[in-house]
């Protein structure tokens, strides 16, 4: 049995419900354990030489940016599927059109690209497409910073395009695009065992591409509620520990935005377990997990669950967004233990022996305060190395305390005996705890009381 719930069996039903609710508030929030991050890499920026290459009137514009989109997955995790559904559409947008070559062979996805085509038509290397891991028929797509085997792309590897530019195309070394593609092209030998591919919702009944990723159509948006690209075996990154998997290459002059939904599987030592992650959490279905990392640009805000402004849909933290520390308590002014400092109401903490305007039970509710065990003081808070706890004398000389962090993890516990003549007064060393909000439970026999406190990072 989980340690924290072993203790709960000793609590009364009302208080037990509160503690379970407190932990459940955090455990119900989806945690993207298999998806660790989203990476959008500026792969290349077209220059005036690249713009001279025309194929039946379609050409790159000066300043067009080619982006590569990667998912950073946990080790032992494989990407299996990219999809759109009625509740979670697959959305890819730009404020300008996406670039694709008109004369590109029938290869609407990255895993179908043959790099030999780059020799006669170098700008095919910048086309827009979706994929699962593969950037060509035999090469994985990797971040240029992780590419260690040189380059097939640009410069001497092509004939300079339709204008025959001396020195070749794709040689722009704009620092905003990082490493030049003539040095690192983001292609590494594939080590995955590739299985069957499945493509649904990208072509009409006659097999003609209906998206902006093929050579026929030009547009600035792809939106689908039934598209599906699947690799039955799943794909890992070239570095299986870092496990960074390419999902798209997109070239445009405009501002990029997208929402992806994916299916991954993760090996637990015996089996591969499948997980479905979606970008939009408005209508989560059974088995679906919200991942803020699947939306771009990312939504930023308060990502610390110790604050009222916290929202699980934020993918990144923004300065100044976490303003109000959570203070648990009874917020009903008619309750004997009304807490004017609380900002997060826990109704099951409230007691109602009669009309009360003061939260001091010994004054307004003496009938229930008589011989009642409770925490008189916990100080200081925030605390740095130690907290001091002072309790009323209990009916039992066996006492214990339990400290949980804001995720519900038990981080400290201790049992001890006390002298009834002196009350219960003890100190807890918290120097080993991380900075954050904590939940203290003190038990005396079958009675309990609780307090929250903050661990600070600075000695006051």
C-alpha positions in Angstrom: 0.0 0.0 0.0 1.2 3.5 -0.7 2.8 4.9 2.5 0.6 8.1 2.6 -2.6 6.0 2.5 -1.4 3.6 5.1 -1.7 6.4 7.6 -5.1 7.6 6.3 -6.9 4.6 7.7 -6.4 6.1 11.1 -8.2 9.3 10.3 -11.9 10.1 10.6 -14.0 9.9 7.4 -14.4 13.7 7.0 -10.8 14.5 7.4 -9.8 11.5 5.3 -12.0 12.8 2.5 -10.2 16.1 2.7 -6.7 14.6 2.5 -7.7 12.4 -0.4 -9.2 15.4 -2.2 -6.0 17.4 -1.5 -3.8 14.7 -3.1 -6.3 14.0 -5.9 -6.2 17.6 -7.0 -2.6 17.2 -8.0 -2.6 13.5 -9.2 -5.5 14.2 -11.5 -3.5 16.7 -13.5 -1.9 15.0 -16.6 1.8 14.7 -16.5 3.5 14.3 -19.8 5.9 11.6 -18.6 6.6 10.3 -22.2 6.8 13.8 -23.9 9.5 15.9 -22.3 9.7 18.8 -24.6 8.9 20.3 -28.0 11.8 21.7 -30.1 11.3 24.0 -33.1 14.6 24.4 -34.9 15.4 27.1 -37.5 16.9 24.8 -40.1 17.7 27.3 -42.9 17.0 30.8 -44.1 16.8 31.4 -47.9 19.0 34.1 -49.5 19.0 35.8 -52.9 20.9 33.0 -54.6 18.3 30.4 -53.4 15.5 32.6 -54.8 16.9 32.3 -58.3 15.9 28.6 -58.4 12.5 28.4 -60.2 10.5 25.4 -60.9 7.5 26.2 -63.2 7.2 29.6 -61.5 7.4 28.6 -57.9 10.5 29.7 -56.0 11.8 30.5 -52.6 11.5 34.0 -51.3 14.4 35.8 -49.8 14.2 35.4 -46.0 12.0 32.3 -46.1 12.6 30.2 -43.0 12.7 26.4 -42.9 11.7 25.0 -39.5 12.1 21.5 -38.2 9.7 20.4 -35.4 10.9 17.7 -33.0 9.4 15.9 -30.0 11.8 15.2 -27.2 10.7 11.9 -25.8 11.6 9.9 -22.7 14.0 7.0 -23.1 12.4 3.7 -24.2 9.6 5.7 -25.8 8.7 5.5 -29.5 6.5 7.8 -31.6 3.8 5.8 -33.4 1.2 8.2 -34.8 0.3 11.8 -35.6 -3.4 12.3 -36.0 -6.4 14.6 -36.0 -9.9 13.9 -34.6 -13.2 15.6 -34.3 -12.4 16.7 -30.8 -8.7 17.3 -31.4 -8.1 18.5 -35.0 -4.6 18.4 -36.4 -3.8 22.1 -37.1 -0.8 23.6 -39.0 -0.9 27.3 -39.9 1.2 30.1 -41.2 0.5 33.7 -41.9 2.0 33.1 -45.4 2.0 30.1 -47.7 4.1 26.9 -47.1 6.8 26.2 -49.7 7.0 23.1 -51.8 8.6 22.3 -55.2 6.1 21.7 -58.0 8.3 19.1 -59.8 8.9 17.0 -56.6 8.3 13.3 -57.3 5.3 11.7 -55.6 6.6 12.0 -52.0 4.3 14.0 -49.8 6.0 12.8 -46.5 9.5 13.2 -45.2 10.1 9.5 -45.0 9.6 9.2 -48.8 12.2 11.8 -49.8 15.2 10.4 -51.8 18.2 12.6 -51.1 19.6 11.9 -54.6 16.9 14.4 -55.8 18.9 17.2 -54.1 21.6 17.0 -56.8 19.3 18.2 -59.7 16.8 20.2 -57.5 18.5 21.4 -54.3 15.6 23.3 -53.0 13.6 20.1 -52.5 15.7 19.9 -49.3 13.6 22.7 -48.0 10.1 21.4 -48.9 7.3 21.2 -46.3 6.2 17.8 -45.1 5.1 15.7 -42.1 6.9 12.6 -41.0 7.6 10.2 -38.0 11.3 10.4 -37.4 12.5 9.9 -41.0 13.8 12.9 -43.1 14.4 10.6 -46.1 14.0 7.0 -47.1 17.1 6.0 -45.2 18.0 8.9 -42.8 16.6 10.1 -39.6 16.1 13.8 -39.0 18.2 15.2 -36.2 19.0 18.6 -34.7 21.9 20.1 -36.6 23.8 20.4 -33.2 23.6 16.6 -32.9 24.6 15.8 -36.5 28.1 14.4 -36.5 28.4 12.8 -40.0 28.8 15.9 -42.2 26.4 17.0 -45.0 24.8 16.0 -48.3 23.0 19.3 -48.6 24.1 22.5 -50.2 27.1 24.0 -52.0 29.2 21.5 -54.0 26.5 18.9 -53.6 24.2 20.6 -56.1 24.5 22.3 -59.5 23.4 25.7 -58.5 19.7 25.3 -59.4 18.0 26.5 -62.5 20.3 29.6 -62.6 23.4 27.6 -62.3 24.7 29.7 -59.4 28.5 29.1 -59.0 29.3 27.4 -55.7 25.8 26.0 -55.5 22.7 26.8 -53.5 21.7 26.5 -49.8 25.0 28.0 -48.6 23.6 30.8 -46.6 25.4 31.0 -43.2 22.9 33.3 -41.5 23.7 32.9 -37.7 19.9 33.0 -37.0 19.8 29.5 -38.5 22.6 28.1 -36.5 25.0 25.7 -38.1 25.1 26.0 -41.9 23.5 23.0 -43.7 26.7 22.7 -45.7 28.3 21.6 -42.4 25.5 19.7 -40.7 22.4 18.8 -42.7 20.3 17.2 -39.9 20.5 13.7 -41.5 21.8 10.6 -39.6 21.7 7.0 -40.5 18.5 5.3 -39.3 18.9 2.5 -36.8 15.1 1.8 -36.3 13.4 -1.2 -37.7 10.8 0.4 -39.9 7.5 -1.3 -40.2 4.4 -0.6 -42.3 3.3 3.0 -42.8 -0.3 4.1 -42.8 -1.6 7.4 -44.3 -5.2 8.5 -44.0 -6.9 11.8 -44.8 -4.1 13.3 -46.9 -5.4 12.3 -50.4 -8.8 12.1 -52.1 -10.3 8.9 -53.4 -8.3 9.2 -56.7 -5.1 9.4 -54.8 -4.5 13.1 -55.4 -2.9 15.1 -52.6 -5.4 17.5 -51.0 -3.0 19.1 -48.5 -0.5 21.9 -48.7 2.4 19.4 -48.3 2.3 17.9 -51.8 3.6 19.4 -55.0 0.1 20.4 -56.4 -1.4 22.7 -53.8 -0.2 25.9 -52.3 -1.7 27.3 -49.1 -1.1 28.5 -45.5 -3.2 26.0 -43.5 -3.7 22.3 -43.0 -6.6 21.4 -40.8 -8.0 17.9 -40.5 -10.3 16.0 -38.1 -9.5 12.6 -39.7 -5.8 12.7 -40.8 -3.5 10.0 -39.6 0.1 9.2 -40.2 1.3 6.0 -38.5 4.4 3.9 -38.3 3.4 0.6 -36.9 6.8 -0.2 -35.3 7.2 3.3 -33.9 10.4 5.4 -34.2 13.1 6.6 -31.7 15.6 9.3 -32.2 19.2 8.7 -33.5 20.4 9.1 -29.9 18.0 6.8 -28.0 18.8 8.4 -24.7 18.1 12.0 -25.7 15.4 10.5 -28.0 14.5 13.5 -30.1 12.1 12.6 -33.0 11.4 14.7 -36.1 7.7 15.2 -36.9 7.7 18.0 -39.5 9.7 20.3 -41.7 7.9 23.5 -42.6 9.1 26.4 -44.9 7.3 29.7 -44.9 7.8 33.5 -44.7 5.0 33.7 -42.2 4.6 33.1 -38.5 4.2 29.5 -37.6 1.5 27.9 -35.3 0.3 24.3 -34.9 -1.5 21.8 -32.7 -0.3 18.1 -33.0 -1.9 15.0 -31.4 0.3 11.9 -31.1 0.4 8.4 -30.0 3.5 7.0 -28.3 4.5 3.7 -26.7 6.9 3.1 -23.8 8.7 0.0 -22.8 8.3 -1.0 -19.1 10.8 -3.8 -19.2 8.2 -6.4 -20.4 5.7 -4.7 -22.7 5.2 -1.5 -24.7 2.3 0.5 -23.2 0.5 3.0 -25.5 -0.2 6.6 -24.5 -2.3 9.2 -26.4 -1.4 12.8 -26.0 -3.5 15.7 -27.4 -2.8 19.4 -27.7 -6.3 20.7 -26.6 -7.7 19.7 -23.2 -11.2 21.1 -23.6 -12.7 17.7 -24.4 -10.5 15.0 -23.0 -11.7 11.5 -23.6 -10.8 8.4 -21.6 -7.2 7.5 -22.1 -6.2 10.9 -23.5 -3.6 13.1 -21.8 -3.1 16.8 -22.3 0.4 17.8 -23.3 1.1 21.6 -23.6 4.2 20.7 -25.5 2.1 19.8 -28.6 1.0 23.4 -29.2 3.1 26.2 -30.8 3.7 29.0 -30.0 3.6 27.7 -26.4 1.2 29.2 -23.9 3.2 30.5 -20.9 2.1 31.3 -17.4 2.3 30.0 -13.9 3.6 26.4 -13.9 4.1 26.1 -10.1 1.1 24.2 -8.5 1.8 25.9 -5.2 0.1 29.1 -6.6 -3.5 29.9 -7.3 -2.5 31.0 -10.8 -1.2 27.6 -11.7 -2.7 26.0 -14.9 -1.6 22.6 -16.2 -2.1 23.8 -19.8 0.9 26.1 -19.7 4.0 24.7 -21.5 6.4 27.3 -20.0 6.8 29.6 -17.1 6.5 33.4 -17.5 8.1 35.8 -15.0 5.7 37.3 -12.5 2.8 35.0 -13.4 2.8 33.1 -10.0 1.4 35.7 -7.6 -0.6 34.1 -4.8 0.6 31.2 -2.7 -2.1 28.7 -1.9 -3.3 28.9 1.7 -5.6 26.0 2.6 -8.3 26.5 5.2 -12.0 26.9 6.1 -13.3 30.0 4.4 -16.9 29.9 5.8 -17.3 32.8 8.1 -20.0 30.9 10.0 -17.6 28.1 11.0 -15.8 28.1 14.3 -12.5 27.6 12.5 -13.0 30.2 9.8 -9.5 31.2 8.5 -9.4 34.8 7.2 -6.0 34.1 5.7 -7.1 31.1 3.6 -7.6 31.5 -0.2 -8.3 27.8 -1.0 -11.4 26.6 0.7 -11.5 23.1 2.2 -15.1 22.7 3.4 -14.5 19.5 5.2 -12.1 21.3 7.6 -15.0 23.5 8.8 -16.7 22.8 12.1 -20.2 24.1 13.1 -21.1 23.8 16.8 -23.1 27.0 16.5 -22.8 30.6 15.3 -19.1 31.7 15.6 -17.3 34.8 14.6 -13.9 33.8 16.0 -11.7 30.9 14.9 -10.3 30.4 18.4 -12.1 27.2 19.5 -11.2 27.6 23.2 -13.2 30.9 23.2 -16.1 30.4 20.9 -16.5 26.6 21.0 -15.3 25.5 24.5 -17.4 22.4 24.5 -15.5 20.9 21.6 -12.2 22.6 22.5 -12.1 20.9 26.0 -9.3 18.4 26.0 -9.1 18.6 22.2 -5.8 17.9 20.6 -4.6 20.6 18.1 -1.7 22.6 16.7 -1.5 25.9 18.5 1.5 27.3 16.6 3.7 26.5 13.6 6.5 29.0 13.1 8.3 30.4 11.2 6.7 30.2 7.8 8.4 30.6 5.4 11.1 28.7 7.2 14.7 27.9 6.2 16.2 25.1 8.3 13.7 24.4 11.1 10.1 24.8 12.1 8.8 24.9 15.6 5.5 23.1 16.3 3.4 23.7 19.5 0.4 21.6 20.2 -2.2 21.3 22.9 -1.8 18.3 25.3 -3.4 15.2 23.8 -5.1 12.2 25.3 -2.3 9.9 24.3 1.4 10.1 24.8 2.1 8.5 21.4 2.5 11.3 18.8 3.7 11.3 15.2 4.0 13.8 12.4 4.0 13.4 8.6 5.1 16.0 6.0 3.9 15.8 2.4 5.0 18.0 -0.6 2.5 19.6 -3.0 2.4 16.5 -5.2 1.3 14.3 -2.3 4.6 12.6 -1.7 5.5 11.8 1.9 8.9 13.4 2.5 9.4 13.1 6.3 7.8 11.3 9.2 8.6 10.6 12.8 6.9 9.0 15.9 7.8 10.0 19.5 6.4 10.2 23.0 5.9 13.4 25.1 5.5 14.6 28.6 1.8 15.4 29.2 2.7 17.9 31.9 4.7 20.0 29.4 2.4 19.7 26.3 3.6 18.8 22.9 6.4 21.2 21.7 8.9 19.9 19.1 11.2 21.1 16.3 11.5 19.7 12.8 14.6 19.9 10.7 13.6 20.9 7.2 17.0 21.7 5.8 16.9 18.8 3.4 13.6 19.8 1.8 13.3 21.6 -1.5 11.9 25.1 -1.6 8.1 25.0 -1.8 4.7 24.4 -0.1 4.4 21.5 2.4 1.5 19.9 4.4 2.1 18.9 8.0 -0.1 16.3 9.8 0.3 15.8 13.5 -1.4 12.7 15.1 -2.0 12.1 18.7 -3.7 8.8 19.2 -6.7 9.0 16.9 -6.8 12.8 16.8 -5.1 14.8 14.1 -4.5 18.4 13.2 -2.9 20.0 10.1 -1.0 23.0 8.9 0.7 24.1 5.7 4.1 25.9 5.7 6.6 27.2 3.2 10.2 26.1 2.9 12.3 29.1 1.9 15.6 29.2 0.1 17.0 32.1 2.1 18.0 32.2 5.8 16.0 35.2 7.3 
